[in-house]
């Protein structure tokens, strides 16, 4: 008699026993955890890393709309660590790996590509999908919206004025493109055991954080694409000094990315031991673990912002050249921006004396942080 094997089960692994057989020796024909896959979804979202994380907001709604679904996500290897522990994603493939072999062989019920960039759209077009959402490429390699639902988002990428006029959040737009029911969910980020231990060790290594009544993180990260996506040196210094003056029992931590090494070094030289340095060369897992130690996060529109929101931290976001209306902190924190006329310019460099960031004064930002710190 041949053994019954449920090859359509979510836990079927092909070349090795499933987790339940390894655990207690059970067979397919009497397995209470048999979970058949009835709908296959492909998501193509490559970069940037922060955009990959905020796009995970669609996952709960997809699982609700398509029960029994299996989700495969294609991304860049740089973003893969943010997805691999997510229980709503069944498989993560990277463009630097052998993802094409899978695409050439497999069929999907639904394909989703929410980026109007040629590589993402081309990958989506190559995949064998019965239905599609978002963007594809035509035979000349030109990106096209799949249908009317993606048309406005496509135009926003081509027209700065249309982008500036938009008042819908990113998540709201993505839900509309995918045909999902509102309300939107926050980004989904899972902390594994190693990340939790790293966070505990980080706090343990700094007695001042152990003694602190609350911990406020200052993330200076914002990349180099937009000059004023991150706050000013004077703003960060003024905020740290004023917060320590008003709230000496609050621990302050500064963290950034590789592009903020010089900025953070200058800030630390100015403020001395008023703030703990969490570094600028952390892995994605370490960066998320550090943010998880905060009771509140002050940040620019960045990966750090999306991590803070995903981890449920009250997040105060300082925004200038990018759209504040696309951002959502899901009721925890606030998106803060100046009233300058040129807000949401999407210009990489600025030659103005009065800017979207130097008009955000430390005193004003401290009041925003104080307001939301009261809730934790």
C-alpha positions in Angstrom: 0.0 0.0 0.0 1.4 3.4 -1.0 1.5 6.2 1.6 -0.9 9.1 1.3 1.0 12.3 0.8 -0.8 15.7 0.8 1.4 17.5 -1.7 -1.0 20.5 -1.5 -0.4 21.0 2.2 1.3 24.2 3.4 3.8 22.1 5.4 4.8 19.8 2.5 8.6 20.1 1.9 9.2 17.8 -1.0 12.6 16.3 -0.1 12.2 15.9 3.6 9.5 15.1 6.3 7.2 17.9 7.4 7.7 19.5 10.8 4.8 17.4 12.3 6.1 14.1 11.1 9.6 15.0 12.6 8.0 16.0 15.8 5.7 13.0 16.6 5.9 10.6 13.6 2.3 11.3 12.4 1.3 10.5 8.8 -0.7 12.6 6.3 -3.9 10.4 6.5 -4.5 11.3 10.2 -2.9 14.7 10.5 -5.0 17.3 12.3 -2.7 20.1 11.0 -3.3 19.3 7.3 -3.6 22.8 5.7 -4.4 22.6 2.0 -3.3 25.6 -0.2 -6.2 26.7 -2.3 -5.0 30.0 -3.7 -1.4 31.0 -4.8 -0.3 34.7 -4.6 2.9 36.2 -6.0 4.1 39.6 -4.6 6.9 41.4 -6.4 8.3 44.2 -4.3 12.1 44.7 -4.6 13.2 48.0 -3.0 13.8 50.3 -1.2 14.0 48.4 2.1 11.6 50.7 3.9 9.1 50.5 1.1 9.3 46.7 1.2 8.5 46.8 4.9 5.6 49.3 4.6 4.1 47.2 1.8 3.7 44.2 4.3 0.6 46.2 5.4 -1.4 44.4 2.6 -0.7 40.9 4.1 -3.4 40.6 6.7 -6.1 41.8 4.2 -4.8 39.4 1.5 -5.0 36.5 4.0 -8.5 37.5 4.9 -9.7 37.9 1.3 -8.1 34.7 0.2 -8.3 32.1 3.0 -6.1 29.1 2.3 -3.7 31.3 0.3 0.1 30.7 -0.1 2.1 33.9 -0.5 5.5 34.0 -2.3 7.4 37.3 -2.1 10.2 38.2 -4.5 12.5 41.0 -3.3 16.2 42.1 -3.2 18.5 40.2 -0.8 18.9 43.5 1.2 15.3 43.4 2.2 14.8 39.7 2.6 15.6 39.6 6.4 12.6 41.8 7.0 10.3 39.2 5.5 11.7 35.8 6.4 10.2 35.5 9.9 6.8 36.8 8.8 4.2 34.1 9.4 2.0 35.6 6.7 4.6 34.9 4.0 5.2 31.3 3.0 8.3 31.8 0.8 10.8 34.6 0.1 12.8 34.5 -3.2 15.5 37.0 -4.0 16.5 38.4 -7.3 20.1 37.6 -6.6 19.2 33.9 -6.3 17.5 31.3 -8.4 14.0 32.8 -8.4 13.6 32.5 -12.2 13.5 28.7 -12.1 10.5 28.9 -9.9 8.7 31.5 -12.0 9.3 29.5 -15.2 7.7 26.4 -13.7 4.9 27.6 -11.4 1.5 29.2 -11.8 -0.1 31.7 -9.5 -3.8 32.7 -9.1 -2.9 36.3 -8.4 0.2 38.4 -9.1 0.8 41.7 -7.4 3.5 44.3 -8.4 3.1 47.7 -6.7 6.3 49.3 -8.1 6.2 51.0 -11.5 9.9 50.3 -12.0 11.0 48.2 -15.1 12.6 45.3 -13.2 9.7 44.7 -10.9 7.2 45.0 -13.7 9.2 42.7 -15.9 9.4 40.0 -13.2 5.6 40.3 -12.7 5.1 40.0 -16.5 7.2 36.9 -16.7 5.3 35.1 -14.0 2.3 32.9 -15.0 -0.6 34.6 -13.2 -4.3 34.1 -13.8 -5.0 37.6 -12.5 -2.8 40.6 -11.8 -2.7 43.8 -9.8 -0.4 46.8 -10.1 2.1 47.0 -12.9 3.5 45.0 -15.8 5.9 45.6 -18.7 4.9 45.6 -22.4 7.0 43.8 -25.0 9.1 47.0 -25.4 9.9 46.9 -21.7 7.8 49.9 -20.9 5.9 49.9 -17.5 2.1 49.9 -17.7 -0.6 49.9 -15.1 -2.6 46.6 -15.1 -5.9 48.4 -14.8 -7.5 51.7 -13.7 -6.9 50.9 -10.0 -3.2 51.5 -10.5 -3.5 54.4 -12.9 -3.4 57.2 -10.3 -0.3 55.8 -8.5 1.4 55.4 -11.9 0.7 59.1 -12.7 2.0 60.2 -9.2 5.3 58.6 -10.0 5.5 60.7 -13.2 4.1 64.0 -12.0 5.3 65.8 -8.9 2.3 68.1 -8.8 -0.1 65.1 -8.8 2.0 63.6 -6.0 1.9 66.8 -4.0 -1.9 67.0 -4.4 -2.5 63.4 -3.1 -4.0 63.1 0.4 -4.3 59.3 0.6 -1.9 57.2 2.6 0.4 54.8 0.9 -1.4 51.9 2.5 -4.8 53.2 1.4 -3.5 53.4 -2.2 -2.0 49.9 -2.1 -5.3 48.5 -0.8 -7.2 50.1 -3.6 -4.8 48.8 -6.2 -5.1 45.3 -4.7 -8.9 45.5 -4.3 -8.7 44.9 -0.5 -11.1 46.0 2.1 -10.3 48.9 4.5 -9.2 49.7 7.2 -5.6 49.3 6.4 -3.2 47.4 8.7 0.2 48.6 9.9 3.4 47.0 8.5 4.1 43.5 9.7 7.5 42.8 11.3 8.3 39.8 13.4 11.1 39.8 16.0 12.9 36.4 16.4 14.6 35.1 19.5 18.1 36.4 18.4 16.7 39.9 17.9 15.0 39.9 21.3 18.2 38.8 23.0 20.2 41.5 21.2 17.7 44.1 22.5 18.1 42.9 26.0 21.9 42.9 25.8 21.9 46.4 24.3 19.9 47.8 27.3 22.0 45.8 29.8 25.2 47.2 28.3 24.0 50.8 29.2 23.1 51.2 32.9 21.7 54.7 32.1 19.0 53.0 30.0 18.2 50.5 32.7 17.6 53.3 35.2 15.6 55.5 32.7 11.9 56.0 33.3 11.4 55.8 29.5 13.6 55.6 26.5 13.3 57.9 23.5 15.1 56.9 20.3 16.4 59.5 17.8 16.9 58.0 14.4 18.8 60.3 12.1 18.6 57.9 9.1 17.2 59.2 5.9 19.6 58.2 3.2 21.2 60.5 0.7 18.6 60.9 -2.0 17.0 64.0 -0.5 19.1 66.6 1.2 16.4 67.5 3.7 14.7 64.2 4.3 16.6 64.1 7.6 16.5 66.9 10.2 19.3 69.4 10.6 22.4 69.0 12.8 21.2 72.0 14.9 17.8 70.4 15.2 19.1 67.1 16.6 21.5 68.8 19.0 18.8 71.2 20.2 16.3 68.4 20.7 18.7 66.3 22.7 19.8 69.1 25.0 16.3 70.4 25.6 14.8 66.9 26.2 17.6 66.1 28.7 17.0 69.5 30.4 13.3 68.9 30.8 13.3 65.2 31.3 16.6 64.1 33.0 15.0 60.7 33.8 14.3 59.9 30.2 17.0 57.9 28.4 18.0 59.1 24.9 19.5 56.8 22.2 20.8 58.0 18.8 21.0 55.6 15.9 21.4 55.9 12.1 22.5 54.1 9.0 25.9 54.0 7.1 25.2 57.4 5.5 24.8 59.1 8.9 28.2 58.1 10.4 29.6 61.7 10.2 26.4 63.4 11.2 26.0 61.2 14.3 29.7 61.6 15.2 29.3 65.4 15.1 26.1 65.3 17.2 27.8 63.1 19.8 30.8 65.4 20.0 28.4 68.3 20.7 26.0 66.6 23.3 28.5 64.4 25.1 27.0 61.7 27.4 23.5 63.1 27.2 22.7 60.4 24.6 23.6 56.7 24.1 25.2 55.9 20.8 23.6 52.8 19.1 25.8 53.1 16.1 25.3 53.3 12.3 26.4 49.9 11.1 23.8 47.6 12.5 22.2 44.8 10.5 18.5 45.0 9.8 17.8 42.6 12.6 19.9 44.6 15.0 18.4 47.9 13.9 14.9 46.5 14.5 15.9 45.1 17.9 17.3 48.5 19.0 14.1 50.3 17.9 12.1 47.8 19.9 13.8 49.0 23.1 12.4 52.5 22.6 9.2 53.8 24.3 9.0 56.4 21.6 10.8 57.0 18.3 11.7 60.4 16.7 12.6 59.9 13.1 12.5 61.1 9.5 10.5 59.4 6.8 12.8 56.3 6.6 13.2 52.6 7.2 13.4 53.4 10.9 10.0 55.0 10.8 8.4 52.0 9.2 10.1 49.7 11.7 8.8 51.8 14.6 5.2 51.8 13.3 5.4 48.0 12.6 6.6 47.4 16.2 3.8 49.5 17.6 6.0 52.3 18.9 4.6 55.8 19.2 6.5 57.4 16.3 7.0 61.1 15.7 8.0 61.6 12.1 9.6 64.8 10.7 8.8 65.2 7.0 9.9 67.7 4.4 10.6 67.0 0.7 8.4 63.8 0.7 4.7 63.6 1.2 3.5 63.7 4.9 0.0 62.7 3.8 1.2 59.3 2.4 2.5 58.4 5.9 0.4 56.7 8.6 1.5 56.0 12.2 -1.8 54.2 12.8 -2.9 56.2 15.9 0.5 56.0 17.7 2.5 59.2 17.3 2.3 62.0 14.7 3.5 63.1 11.3 5.1 66.6 11.8 5.9 69.0 9.0 6.5 72.7 8.3 4.1 75.1 6.6 6.6 76.2 4.0 5.1 76.7 0.6 7.6 74.4 -1.1 6.7 71.4 1.1 6.7 68.1 -0.8 9.0 69.3 -3.5 10.7 65.9 -4.1 13.8 67.8 -5.0 17.1 66.1 -4.1 18.9 69.3 -3.3 17.7 72.7 -2.0 19.3 76.1 -2.2 16.7 78.0 0.0 17.7 79.7 3.2 14.3 78.9 4.8 13.7 75.2 4.4 11.2 72.5 5.4 13.6 71.2 8.1 15.2 74.3 9.6 11.7 75.7 10.3 11.0 72.7 12.5 12.5 74.0 15.8 13.6 71.8 18.6 11.2 73.4 21.1 8.3 72.5 18.8 9.4 69.0 18.2 10.0 68.4 22.0 6.4 69.4 22.6 5.2 66.8 20.1 7.4 64.1 21.7 6.2 65.1 25.2 2.6 64.8 24.0 3.0 61.2 22.8 5.3 60.1 25.5 2.5 60.6 28.0 0.6 57.8 26.4 3.3 55.1 27.1 
